[in-house]
């Protein structure tokens, strides 16, 4: 079987393999995990930091060593399990450029639907460094939660139950037969996930006060991120989300 590493016809629009796609998010994950322990706040969907701190008995040094160990383990797993999937350094540049382009387009689409509103994480006036770190966390953990787990696994289960077809985590049908019922399920579930993605920003200690314009704005952002995830993969969605939040929180 030919791989991207050996194919002379590799195109920029070709999607990376699953392990390469995950590997492209490693810098965002590590930047957030290393820095967040010094902030005293964390992303609401962050499932790792609290657990690592508890395992480290509150020691930042132990926490940082454990975080770096996770990075090393991931790289080792990638080296073993990702064999046959081409990984080239220029992919980081490509995915960063894609993230910038998609973030701008996402802002334009949402602005066209709703107008100009603030729609970034609520970190009050904590400063640009905090804004940058929290942007990394939002990009990785919110995409993992809402796009991979909620939308990906949810669509996979619902399509199997309702349309009796198999789809992968991005919603791609794994058989040659495609039905409007499958499309309807994925579209409906995509809207539901985007609605939940928007709603979670109004829950918890760092929540915003509810306003319909910002709710709809974030719902549109969620729909666009779901489309990016389904067509370009997890890494593209993570980088788009993170860079959009950097734009809003650091350079706004």
N, C-alpha and C positions, 0 to 999 in steps of 0.2 A: 504494500500500500504506500503510495507516494505521500510524503509529508511536506509541510511548508518549508522545511529546511532544505529540501532537495528540489522543490518545484521551481523552475525558472519563471513561471507565470504568476508568482505571488503578487497580488494586488493590494493596494492600500485599503480597499473596501472589504477585503476578506476578513472574516471574523476569526479571532484567535481561538485556539483550543481552550477548554475549560481551565486548565491549570495555568496557561499563560495569562488568561483573562484575570484569574485570581492574583497571579504574581504581579500584575501591573498595578494592583491596589496596595501592595506591601509598603511602599514609601509613605502613603497617606496614613495607613494603619500605625506604622512605627512612630511617625512624627507625633501623632495624637497620643499614643500610649505612653511615650516617653515624657511628653510635656504635661499631660493632664494631671499627673500626680502632684504637680507644684501649684495647681490653680485653686483647688478647693471646690471646684464644680466639675460636672461631667455631663455628657450627653444623656438624655433620658432613656435612650435605647441601648446605652453602653452596658453590655452584659459581662464584660471582662474585668474592668478596672477594680470594681468593688470586690470581686472574688479574689483577684490577685492580692489586693491589699489585706484582705482577711487571711489569706494563706501566708502572707509575709509578716503577719502580726503588726501591721502598720509601719514596717520599716521601708523607707523609700529606696534604700540601697538594695535590699532584697527584691523589692518590686521591680526595680530597673533591671537587675540581673535576670529575673524571671521573664521580663518582657523581651530582653535580648535573646534569651534562650528560646522563646516562642518563635522569634524571627529566624534563628539558626535552624530550628526544627522544621519550620516551614520551607526554608531554602533547601534543606536536605530532602524533604518529602517531594518538593518540586523536581529536584534533580533525578529522583528515582521514578516517581509516578508520572512526571511530565515528559518522559522520554518519547521522542517521536513528534513532539509539538515544538515547532520552531520558536525560539525566544531570542530576539535580537534587540540590542540596546536602543535602536531607533524607535522601537515601539513605544518607549516612554515619551519620546518627543511627540510622536504621532498622537498618542492618547491624550496628552496635555493640550495639544492644539485642538483636537476634537472637543475636549472639554470646554475650552474657551469659546469655540464657535457655537456649540450647543447651548452653553449658558447664556450667551447673548441672544440666540434665537428663542430660547425658552422665556427670557425676560420680555422680548418683543411680543411673543404670542400672548403671554399672560397680561401684559400691559394693554394690548389691543382689546382683550376681552373685558378687563376690569378697569384699567387705568393705572396710574402710578401710585403704588402703595408700598410701604415697607413690609417685606416678607422674609426676614431672616430670623435666626434664633434670637430669643429675648435674653440678652446678657447685660442689659442696662448700660452702664457706662464703665465697663470693666477694662477698656483699652483695646488697642489693636492686636497685641500679642494674644490676649485671651480670645478675641474674635477669630484670629487665625487658627488657633488650636481647636476651638470649638467647631469651626468650619470643617476641619479635617475629620473630627469625630462625627459630625452630622453626615458628612459625605459617605463615610464608610458604614457606620452602624445603622443609619436610617435606610440606606439602600439595601443593606443586608436584611433588615427587618421587614421593610415594606415591599421591596421588589423581589428579592430572592425567596424569603420564607413565606410572606403573606400572599403576594401575587403569584410567584412561581409555583410553590407547592399547592396553593389553593386552586389555581387554574388547572394544574395537573389532575388533582382529585376531582374537581367539578366536571371537567370535560370527560373524564372516565366514567363518572356516575351518570351524567346527563346525555352525552353524545356517544359514549362507548368508544372513544378514541384515545390514543396515547399521545401526549405532548411532552416536550422537555420543559425544563424550568423556565425557559424564556417564552414558552407558548408555541414553539414551532411543532407542527404536527409531524409525527414520526412515521406516518403512512402516506401513501400516495393519494388516498381518498380524503377529501376535505368537505365539511358540511357547513351550511349556514348556522346550524345549531351550535357547532363548535365555535364559530366566529362570534355568535351572540353571547355565549357563555363567557368567552375571554374578554369581550368588550364590556359586558355588564360587570364582571369581576374586576376589571381594570378600573372602572368608575368607582366601585365600592372601595377598593384599596386606596385610590387617590383621595376619596372622601375621608377615610380613616387617617390617612397621612396628614391631611389638613387639620382634622379635628384634634389630633394629639398635641398640636402646638398650643392648645388652649387648656391643657390639663397639666397639673403639677406645679411645683414651686417656681419654675422658670417660665410659666405660661404667660401668653399674651391675654389681654382682655378681648373677649369675642367681638368681632366686627364682621359683618357680612362681606364687605369688599375684600378684606384680607383673607377670609375663609375661602372665598371663590378663587382668589388669586393663587393661594397655595394648592387648591384643588386642581387648577389648571397646571401648575408646576408638577404636581404628582402625576397627572396624565402624560405630560411630556416626558418625564423621567421614566415612566412605564414604557412608553414608546421607544425611548432610547435603549432601555434594558432589553426589550424584546427584539430590537433590530441590530444593536451594536454590542450588547453584552453588559455584564456587571461592571467591568472596569470603566467603560464609557459613562455609565450612570453615576458611578462613584466620583469620578473626576469632574463631571459636569456639576453635580450637586455641591461638591467641596469648593470648586472655583466660583460658582454662583454666590455661595455664602461668603467667600473671601471678598468678592466684589462688593457685596452689600455691607459687610461688617468692618472691613479693613479700609476699603477705598471709597466708601460712600461719603 
